Amino acid sequence: MKLEGQIEEIIYQNETNSYTIAELSTEEEIYTVVGYLPFINEGDFLSLEGKFVTHQDYGRQFKIDTFEKKMPETTDALEKYLASGIIKGIGPSTAKKIVDKFGDETIAIFKFEPSRLAEIKGISANGALEMAEEFNTKWDLWQIVGFLEKFGINASNSKKVYEALGNDAIEEIKRNPYVLIDITYGVDFFKIDKMALEIGIDVNSYQRIGAGIRYGLILASYNGNTCVEKNNLYEFVKNKLSVEEKYIDEVLKNLKSVGKVVEEKIDDKDWIFIEEFYRLEKNIAQRIYMIMKTKNVKYLKSFNEQLEKEEIFLQMVLSEKQKEALKQVNDSNISIITGGPGTGKTTIIKALIDIYKLNGQKVVLCAPTGRAAKRMSESTGEEAKTIHRLLDIGKIEDNKLENIDTEFTPIDADVLVIDEMSMVDVFLMNYITKAIYMGTKLVLVGDSNQLPSVGPGSILKDLIESGKIPLTNLDKIFRQAAKSKIILNAHKVNNGESFVSKNEVQEDTIDDFFFINETSQDKMIFDTVSLTTGRLQKYGNYDFYENMQILTPTKKGALGTKELNKTLQNAINPENENKKEKKFGELIFREGDRVMQIKNNYDIFWDRDINGNYENSTGVFNGEIGRVEKIDLSERQMKVVFDDGKNVWYQFSELDQLEQAYAVTIHKSQGSEFDVVVIVIPQAAPMLLTRNLLYTAITRAKKLLVILGNKNTVEFMIQNVDSKKRNTGLRQKITQILDEKE
């Protein structure tokens, strides 16, 4: 739909991204409009495209997809625009005088003969020029939005470009389109390159090759790397830009001299970083050095005695490795505890909490994702937050490269414990190390054999491999845990060995692991459905929504998430006249569906009531799982209740943020645990069928695990050690800074 009118009032505008709530006056009525409106002020005339939605709390609104700022088409409209106070020094009375005197020529006067405004009584010569300058500046800004859309830069980011380039942004971009590579993260390089070549920028120009180098380095970061081997970078730029190596060499030298890229020798090879990633790693290494060398002010003198009391309290004998880990926490300001399932990491955290709390010290728990934090809370009985919530990171995550030096309110903690460290990327680690008081103990817990973080970096692995951080590697499976085939097989896979055979297990081993050797794709689909619709009842009172999750390595194919979700939806939550549903693209959302949030939404409102404790806030994040409780077709919205109790209403236009979650990828499941897991392993690309992927999937199951797949494919996964080693420089920087200072 289209709306045209004048902005009467701006109710709310986010200064960071220009998300706006405003009143738009049209010929028919005044509407509430919401969306991204950079450079818009009260009094502006807009043409909007979008749709009407009904917000659960705020009623009917017009949700903006695109907008265009319009010239007032009549003298009455122009007078109204000027009278709104948008131009300093012009109020209703002066606006009337200007329009009465100049009539249809008013805009031309502002643009081409500004000095004539001084003909109006009360406007000085200097005042006339200042008014005209402000009028023309505000008027030209909106053009930037439409221009930047050509390069994949949306309205919410166009303000950033204007702030960097000023009023001449469009002309500057036309002169050198590659300037956008330095300002925004994730632009379409090849659209920019096409425009640049069309306007005559030379194939071998500094701007073009420099942008190509930066683009190659940023592209590598999407795959988890913070740097690229110099020879590989040369090959990439040569092939993509069709330029000779001598030109690349010349430009790279120049980029290094002005500090836009950094070259570093690691393991006798030359590596290239964009300056931001080099600085991120340098920041982390320096802060870790400071944490390590700060006086150990939280040291407990009576720690050994308290450790003995804790064993009595826990009614168990801690292993030597567990005691070593706990003593290491007391002896050091930073320490790492790593190990696979069943090796006692949770027991260590519980003991650590008890000991420090008894000494009046505050222990704060956190994890990278909501589900990981929830699991940490359940296993320890203490509150755990996501790192985002703990640091109140919010939207700085949307512009990560620009927020490297953001300062944080220091974390109020004597001991900070971070679980699932394998999921922490270079950005999060930078935020964490910046937010820690010198003297707070930092305890990093994780399993380095699991999948690495989605974002760039290999933090846990780099910290361990530096050999400089106090480390306890828990390698013993506890007796109780050793009764579980899930845990036994997780360790077998991690060691590159096949699943346990019957003669390898003890008499009291629990039958909680089943492998179904199947080659037929149709039979695997049949088994997946039957396992989730009653076949497992004899093993426990398992309900799919409460206890179960299907995992698969891939999104594509009949055994990928896309098709499996359709199949499982029809089997578990079939069409029913009593259940409302909403078609959105290729998806059909139905009341009762399990769904997952697939992108961060910092603005969306939620509330929840847990045992009479009501709270509300904003923000639902990538990976959170819930269930569709209600679809309101008349109000065009859908209510989702998430696993942590959050109630969220989505407008139908916002359903692109959700997808069905009967089956999810193994990557998406990281940090979560489920009572029952069914892993479906289809034939897929070797890069998807890796040991650490299978290991991560197995360790998601708590009570029962079923693996469906071809035996040969599973054996291939066990032997396929992930060769996609991430290229990073943190290990080198930590080693170097500590060696230099010692």
Secondary structure as GFF3:
##gff-version 3
##sequence-region A 1 742
A	DSSP	beta_strand	2	13	.	.	.	ID=ss1
A	DSSP	beta_strand	19	25	.	.	.	ID=ss2
A	DSSP	beta_strand	30	36	.	.	.	ID=ss3
A	DSSP	beta_strand	45	55	.	.	.	ID=ss4
A	DSSP	beta_strand	59	70	.	.	.	ID=ss5
A	DSSP	alpha_helix	75	83	.	.	.	ID=ss6
A	DSSP	alpha_helix	92	102	.	.	.	ID=ss7
A	DSSP	three_ten_helix	103	105	.	.	.	ID=ss8
A	DSSP	alpha_helix	106	112	.	.	.	ID=ss9
A	DSSP	three_ten_helix	114	119	.	.	.	ID=ss10
A	DSSP	alpha_helix	125	148	.	.	.	ID=ss11
A	DSSP	three_ten_helix	149	151	.	.	.	ID=ss12
A	DSSP	alpha_helix	155	165	.	.	.	ID=ss13
A	DSSP	three_ten_helix	166	168	.	.	.	ID=ss14
A	DSSP	alpha_helix	169	175	.	.	.	ID=ss15
A	DSSP	alpha_helix	179	183	.	.	.	ID=ss16
A	DSSP	alpha_helix	189	198	.	.	.	ID=ss17
A	DSSP	alpha_helix	206	222	.	.	.	ID=ss18
A	DSSP	beta_strand	228	229	.	.	.	ID=ss19
A	DSSP	alpha_helix	230	241	.	.	.	ID=ss20
A	DSSP	alpha_helix	245	257	.	.	.	ID=ss21
A	DSSP	beta_strand	261	266	.	.	.	ID=ss22
A	DSSP	beta_strand	269	274	.	.	.	ID=ss23
A	DSSP	alpha_helix	275	293	.	.	.	ID=ss24
A	DSSP	alpha_helix	303	314	.	.	.	ID=ss25
A	DSSP	alpha_helix	320	331	.	.	.	ID=ss26
A	DSSP	beta_strand	334	339	.	.	.	ID=ss27
A	DSSP	alpha_helix	345	358	.	.	.	ID=ss28
A	DSSP	beta_strand	363	367	.	.	.	ID=ss29
A	DSSP	alpha_helix	370	380	.	.	.	ID=ss30
A	DSSP	beta_strand	384	386	.	.	.	ID=ss31
A	DSSP	alpha_helix	387	391	.	.	.	ID=ss32
A	DSSP	three_ten_helix	394	403	.	.	.	ID=ss33
A	DSSP	beta_strand	415	418	.	.	.	ID=ss34
A	DSSP	three_ten_helix	421	423	.	.	.	ID=ss35
A	DSSP	alpha_helix	426	435	.	.	.	ID=ss36
A	DSSP	beta_strand	441	446	.	.	.	ID=ss37
A	DSSP	alpha_helix	459	466	.	.	.	ID=ss38
A	DSSP	beta_strand	471	474	.	.	.	ID=ss39
A	DSSP	three_ten_helix	481	483	.	.	.	ID=ss40
A	DSSP	alpha_helix	485	494	.	.	.	ID=ss41
A	DSSP	three_ten_helix	502	504	.	.	.	ID=ss42
A	DSSP	beta_strand	513	517	.	.	.	ID=ss43
A	DSSP	alpha_helix	521	532	.	.	.	ID=ss44
A	DSSP	three_ten_helix	537	539	.	.	.	ID=ss45
A	DSSP	alpha_helix	544	547	.	.	.	ID=ss46
A	DSSP	beta_strand	548	552	.	.	.	ID=ss47
A	DSSP	alpha_helix	561	572	.	.	.	ID=ss48
A	DSSP	beta_strand	581	584	.	.	.	ID=ss49
A	DSSP	beta_strand	587	590	.	.	.	ID=ss50
A	DSSP	beta_strand	594	597	.	.	.	ID=ss51
A	DSSP	beta_strand	601	610	.	.	.	ID=ss52
A	DSSP	beta_strand	613	620	.	.	.	ID=ss53
A	DSSP	beta_strand	625	632	.	.	.	ID=ss54
A	DSSP	beta_strand	637	642	.	.	.	ID=ss55
A	DSSP	beta_strand	647	651	.	.	.	ID=ss56
A	DSSP	three_ten_helix	652	657	.	.	.	ID=ss57
A	DSSP	beta_strand	658	660	.	.	.	ID=ss58
A	DSSP	beta_strand	663	665	.	.	.	ID=ss59
A	DSSP	alpha_helix	666	669	.	.	.	ID=ss60
A	DSSP	beta_strand	674	681	.	.	.	ID=ss61
A	DSSP	alpha_helix	691	698	.	.	.	ID=ss62
A	DSSP	beta_strand	701	709	.	.	.	ID=ss63
A	DSSP	alpha_helix	711	719	.	.	.	ID=ss64
A	DSSP	alpha_helix	730	741	.	.	.	ID=ss65
###
